[in-house]
Amino acid sequence: MQKDTTTSSSTPPTNTGRIRHRKRSNEVIPEDGKANGGKLLVNDKSKYKSMLIRAYSSVWMIGSFVLIIYMGHLYITAMIVVIQIFMARELFNLLRRAHEDKQLPGFRLLNWHFFFTAMLFVYGRILSQRLVNTVNSDKVLYRLVSSLIKYHMVVCYSLYITGFIWFILTLKKKMYKYQFGQYAWTHMILIVVFGQSSFTVPSIFEGIFWFLLPATLIVINDIAAYFFGFFFGRTPLIKLSPKKTWEGFIGASVTTIISAFMLANIMGRSQWLTCPRKDLSTGWLDCDPGLLFTPESYSLLGWTPLWFPWKEISILPVQWHALCLGLFASIIAPFGGFFASGFKRAFKIKDFGDSIPGHGGLTDRMDCQMVMAVFAYIYHQSFVVPQSLSVEMILDQILMNLSFDEQEALYRRLGEMLQQGIQRMT
Amino acid sequence: MRDSSADNSCSSPRTPNLRQRRRSNEIPPEILKSNGTILLVNDKFKYKSMWIRAYSSLWMLAFVSLIIYMGHLYIWAMIVVIQIFMASELFNLLRRANQDKRLPKFKLLNWHFFFTAMLYVYGRILSQHLVNTVTSEKIFYRLVSNLIKYQMVICYFLYIAGFVWFILSLKKRYYKYQFGQYAWTHMILIVVFTQSAFTVANIFQGIFWFLFPALLIAMNDVAAYFFGFFFGKTPLIKLSPKKTWEGFIGASVATMIAAFTFANFLGRFQWLTCPRKDLSTGWLECDPDPIFKPEYIPMPEFISHWIPEKEIAVLPVQWHALWLGLFASIIAPFGGFFASGFKRAFKIKDFGDSIPGHGGFTDRMDCQMVMAVFVYIYHQSFVVQHDYSIDVLLDQIMRDLGFEEQLALYTKLGQILQERQLMHI
């Protein structure tokens, strides 16, 4: 999170003690009270101005985000790729040292080579099945795509080895330590950036709901923590981020869980958001909502007083899953922000970049999102998919996705595996 | 590779870098200037270190042969032990003693991440094998299949626990050191577990795919040493001054010839070529894969004059072996260069000192790691016949459906396929 108040909390120790709670708009802080009245007014004005800038860019971000969601899965993936490129650039630039870099001409190019390789690897794996489904109609393209997929790992590995050898051949005598540090840093960046996106993109293709709901919960948690801290903040939460308070944390948690429950209901009713996308097309989507998104009615007769107008409420089963997501978003996901704060403090940087006015860089915005995206995907794969999977669904998939020969091959292999299993049991 | 001889050219400031391998009786100009006693001691010392090195090599060779005889499960156990030692060496490498005293639990955190990585990697690779082993008992089967089903969640929560622990343990003036250690831990675990994941996957495809590449790398090492010893003249790369072009090229040729012949020899043993589908340790029997079945090609003209046989039996795997040999001789040494550069960058002599005469485990495994990854990818792409979609669906079926449901699916699919066949006829 970016510090937008002029009295920043990470002041050098010579100043009076750290400000540990969020400022109320009309609270007079002892240090500022000693200054003259002109300073106070400027302080206030600049704080409101920065809050306005922050709100303005938030509105823009939310607006473009909603537009992209409306346009579809492929465009959301493209947006994620663009965000990744910007994040990687910010992070690559972060620990480079200008004078050493002048003596190593091809080094920046090497970073982007590894970036390209990682992108090919991650998106190749994720989108291969969907790509196959898109070109299923055209025989020639199908064979081309299948062979590309078959040799996908070899291609990516060769590219990586090329980069590895290039790195070793460019090691220069007095720069060994710097170059190895940069190499390790590049790997860490790519793992962080691509790790989280390789979980985000499959979520998108499972249904935009599984991407939109976690992202929205993080944003709600952020905003709610800000406001709760603003009005009630008193006890500090963690030394790493002095602006965070326990009141903000708890208030935001409650808000997030409640809104998770309600948002899941709202979002779950839209087919655009809940249907999985099996290929890379961009048109309209139609599908059977599935058990999770079919409303179940619960009667409220025993719970509410007689004057309550609604006698029963309809709950989508997915709302219970949303509660778990909300719990994670409020309790664990903020640790992504703490990690980023600690990192910035360790390396004495204020922000990861300055692409977004009022917020800092892209990495500052995405730090909690990354932790949440990984969790959402793992949760989905472990608890949602098995519940909704059934013999009929897999049978459908087999009949739809495989050719006749492949179906017979699968039948044979399944038979072998089952026989081995039976043999062991008897 | 460890520099065990006394004439360590990289670190002596007085004499210029000795760029060629010493022949046993060549006298470098610097030593000639000194008196005769130093010469004798020098020679003795070098022979003594070569003796130590050969002695520990023999022990390692004998030990590995025994393990291979005992089987897949024991090889896996050996790999796990090697990993633990490598991780230990590397974790200790960049720790700074004074800062570690103020951060008591930090070592424990490293091992927590190590354990999580181990659970994740081996869980993924060996889950199907584990299921095949415990299908005998109903209770175990359900326990194991639940573990496998939720394996990702368990590993993720272990990782998140470590992550949260790390953040809560950040201490005010040690931020930079702690973040550096955190990144270093991740890099170590990635390096160590990536290669071991691929190695273990190779083993269960058939010990051949583990033994053969390891032999090639060892062969390449030894051949490079001897070719360099006898013919070494022009230096190869600034990073490792002891390596020479003559050693490199001689070793490449030797490795490729050895690859072709070893593959023939090793490919005849069922113990080495059969894949292991479960975690048992008994004898193994299988129908050999087509690449291990000999094909007879007629002997070329110029040889048939000398040898009575009209045909030569070539296993198709030998052609694959040529590619593996090419990689082992040309690309795999870069793993060694990387390790050399790393040691030079951080001014360390060896990664550890577990093995007398060789350094630490990481010193031995640096080229092996690059090779193991290549062998796995080569095997998956060019040797195994893959049907991507079938694998994905079979994976899903095995993982998410219970046994009764799998049987139901099988019967239904059988009915549909039969109906379709009847319709077509």
Interface residues (C-beta under 8 A of the other chain):
Chain A: S128 Q129 V132 S146 I149 K150 Y151 M153 V154 Y157 I161 F164 I165 I168 L171 K173 Y176 K177 Q179 F180 A184 W185 H187 M188 I191 I238 K239 L240 I332 F335 F338 F339 G342 F343 R345 A346 F347 V371 V374 F375 I378 Y379 Q381 S382 F383 V385 P386 L389 V391 I394 L395 Q397 I398 L399 N401 L402 F404 E406 Q407 E408 A409 L410 Y411 R413 L414 G415 M417 L418 Q420 G421 R424 M425
Chain B: N132 T135 S136 K149 Y150 M152 V153 Y156 I160 F163 V164 F166 I167 L168 L170 K172 Y175 K176 Q178 F179 A183 W184 H186 M187 I190 K238 L239 K277 I331 F334 F337 F338 G341 F342 R344 A345 F346 V373 F374 I377 Y378 Q380 S381 F382 H386 D387 Y388 S389 I390 V392 L393 L394 Q396 I397 M398 D400 L401 F403 E405 Q406 L407 A408 L409 Y410 K412 L413 G414 I416 L417 R420
